[in-house]
Amino acid sequence: MLSEVADGVLVYTSAWCQTNAVVVVGESGVLVIDPGIHEGEILELAGDLQRAGHTVVAGFATHPHWDHLLWHPALGEVDHWATALAADTARRRLAAGIDAKRFGIPDDVRLTGLGDDITGLAADADRIPWDGPTVRVLEHRAHAPGHAGLVIEAAGVLAAGDMLSDVFVPMLDLAGAADPLGDYLAALQLLEAEAGTATVVIPGHGSVGGASDLRDRLARDRAYVEALADGYEPHDPRVESPRGGWEFVRGVHERQLDQLSIPHTSPPAES
């Protein structure tokens, strides 16, 4: 079910990893960002929009991971944007298909044509080119190449993609990035500088938050990444006392420690 989280900004949350689809309402139609996971959910989203009198006029994928690249004919044949780097990365990674079992993709996810419809923005684009409220693009390299945070200026909303979650720890791009920790810290600095006054934050996975949540999540994610950069296992409630059903985040965290060769120990106490 769609929920309004700010003036002209709606969210539909999937049952799969609490994935948030974001809808921005314009005078001539709506922009759909990361539309969801299960085919039935995307069909429900399309139906809800139709019943509310909204026509989908554009789409956007925040980054080149399968769960954010999905689209469906029920949403219409419209421009489906991503940053230039994200679009190129998606095409390269999906050229040989995708192993659904390896990525834990549910059976009812429609993978037909995954990524084929993605169009890269111009390399220097800082706005989504659509006839609606201004949506600024904050491109960075945290989590995935060409990842974008989106600022819906008039509504005071930051759609953060796979960052600033209350349930996931920062997930680094450890699949080839030269400086994944530096990339993540730079992205946090960018989001804080360019969207730190937003009154609503929408993570790709997790709960929508307000202005204080945005500040807290920026600080918590920075502390997590800085601890890794210092060579220590971070203290983080998302790992140590996860919400029910999110215990698997401990595994995500431990794999990152292993890939970075960081011991599973806390820093020594200060004397």
ABEGO torsion letter per residue (X at the ends): XBBBABBGBBBBBBABGGBBBBBBBBAAEBBBBGAEBBAAAAAAAAAAAAAAGBBBABBBBABABAAAABBBAAAEBBBBBBBAAAAAAAAAAAAAEBBAAAAGBBAABBABGBGAABBBBBAABABBBBBBBBBBBBBBABGBBGBBBBBBAAAGBBBAEBBGBAABBBBBBAAGBABAAAAAAAAAAAAAAAAAABABBBBABEBBBBAAAAAAAAAAAAAAAAAAAAGBBBBBAAAABBBBGAAAAAAAAAAAAAAAGBBBBBBBBBX
